[in-house]
Amino acid sequence: QVQLVESGGGLVQPGGSLRLSCTASGSAFSIYVMGWYRQAPGKQRELVATITSGYNTNYADSVKGRFTISRDNAKKTVYLQMNSLKPEDTAVYYCKAAILTYDYWGQGTQVTVSA
């Protein structure tokens, strides 16, 4: 069982920045594929970004050039740096760890972009 704890959400004005963090339990963090997903009210959960154990990254088109995913295996933590935030980025952001056929999810952190 892997437990994930997210932090860093909040209220920010359009054009602002936030950094989300997700810290995992367990000793196998370095081999997990880590990802950030988000779910806006009335919408399905969608992929934001992923990072593999080999540090390969993938981004949704809507966030390319604005968001950066990274990981620190020593701290068992994955980050999502979000710049140039837009109102449409408002959502609950979830961290996911994937290993073999198992997916583990965090509880989510709210990000609200509003003037």
C-alpha positions as CSV (number, residue, x, y, z in Angstrom):
1,Q,0.0,0.0,0.0
2,V,1.3,3.4,-1.0
3,Q,0.0,6.6,0.7
4,L,0.3,9.9,-1.1
5,V,-0.1,13.3,0.6
6,E,-0.5,16.4,-1.5
7,S,0.1,20.0,-0.5
8,G,0.6,23.4,-2.0
9,G,-2.8,24.2,-3.3
10,G,-4.6,27.5,-2.8
11,L,-6.1,30.6,-4.2
12,V,-4.0,32.5,-6.8
13,Q,-4.6,35.4,-9.2
14,P,-4.5,34.8,-13.0
15,G,-0.9,34.9,-14.2
16,G,0.4,33.7,-10.8
17,S,2.3,30.6,-9.8
18,L,1.9,27.7,-7.4
19,R,3.9,24.6,-6.6
20,L,2.2,21.4,-5.6
21,S,4.0,18.7,-3.8
22,C,3.1,15.0,-3.3
23,T,5.1,12.9,-0.8
24,A,4.8,9.1,-0.9
25,S,5.2,6.4,1.7
26,G,7.1,3.2,1.0
27,S,10.5,2.3,-0.2
28,A,10.0,1.9,-3.9
29,F,9.3,5.5,-4.9
30,S,12.1,5.6,-7.4
31,I,10.4,3.1,-9.7
32,Y,6.9,4.5,-9.6
33,V,5.5,6.4,-12.5
34,M,4.2,9.6,-10.9
35,G,1.5,11.8,-12.2
36,W,-0.7,14.8,-11.6
37,Y,-4.3,14.8,-12.6
38,R,-7.1,17.3,-12.1
39,Q,-10.8,17.4,-11.9
40,A,-12.9,20.5,-12.4
41,P,-16.5,20.8,-11.2
42,G,-18.8,18.9,-13.6
43,K,-15.9,17.5,-15.6
44,Q,-14.0,14.2,-15.8
45,R,-10.6,13.8,-14.2
46,E,-7.9,14.5,-16.7
47,L,-4.2,14.0,-17.0
48,V,-2.0,17.0,-16.4
49,A,1.5,15.6,-16.4
50,T,3.5,12.4,-15.7
51,I,7.1,11.5,-15.0
52,T,8.7,8.1,-15.2
53,S,11.4,6.5,-13.2
54,G,13.8,7.6,-16.0
55,Y,12.6,11.2,-15.7
56,N,10.7,11.1,-19.0
57,T,7.9,13.6,-18.8
58,N,4.6,14.0,-20.6
59,Y,2.2,16.9,-20.5
60,A,-1.4,17.7,-21.5
61,D,-1.4,20.2,-24.4
62,S,-3.3,22.7,-22.2
63,V,-0.4,23.0,-19.8
64,K,2.7,22.6,-22.0
65,G,5.1,25.5,-21.5
66,R,3.4,26.6,-18.3
67,F,3.7,23.6,-15.9
68,T,6.7,21.5,-15.0
69,I,6.7,18.2,-13.3
70,S,9.7,17.0,-11.4
71,R,10.7,14.4,-8.8
72,D,13.1,14.0,-5.9
73,N,13.6,10.4,-5.2
74,A,15.5,11.0,-2.0
75,K,12.6,12.9,-0.6
76,K,10.0,10.5,-2.2
77,T,8.3,13.6,-3.6
78,V,6.9,14.7,-6.9
79,Y,6.3,18.4,-7.7
80,L,4.2,20.3,-10.1
81,Q,5.4,23.8,-10.7
82,M,2.5,25.8,-12.2
83,N,3.2,29.2,-13.8
84,S,1.0,31.6,-15.8
85,L,-2.1,30.2,-14.2
86,K,-5.4,30.7,-15.8
87,P,-9.0,30.5,-14.4
88,E,-9.5,27.3,-16.4
89,D,-6.7,25.7,-14.4
90,T,-9.1,25.8,-11.4
91,A,-9.6,22.2,-10.2
92,V,-8.8,19.7,-7.5
93,Y,-5.4,18.3,-8.3
94,Y,-4.6,14.7,-7.6
95,C,-1.3,12.9,-7.4
96,K,-1.0,9.3,-8.6
97,A,1.6,6.7,-8.2
98,A,1.6,3.8,-10.7
99,I,3.6,0.6,-10.3
100,L,2.9,-2.6,-12.3
101,T,-0.9,-2.9,-12.4
102,Y,-1.5,-0.8,-9.3
103,D,-2.6,2.8,-9.1
104,Y,-2.5,4.8,-5.9
105,W,-4.2,8.2,-5.5
106,G,-3.8,11.1,-3.1
107,Q,-6.7,12.9,-1.5
108,G,-6.4,15.9,-3.7
109,T,-5.6,19.6,-3.2
110,Q,-7.7,22.5,-4.4
111,V,-6.3,25.0,-6.8
112,T,-8.4,28.1,-7.5
113,V,-7.3,30.7,-10.0
114,S,-9.4,33.9,-9.7
115,A,-9.1,37.6,-9.5
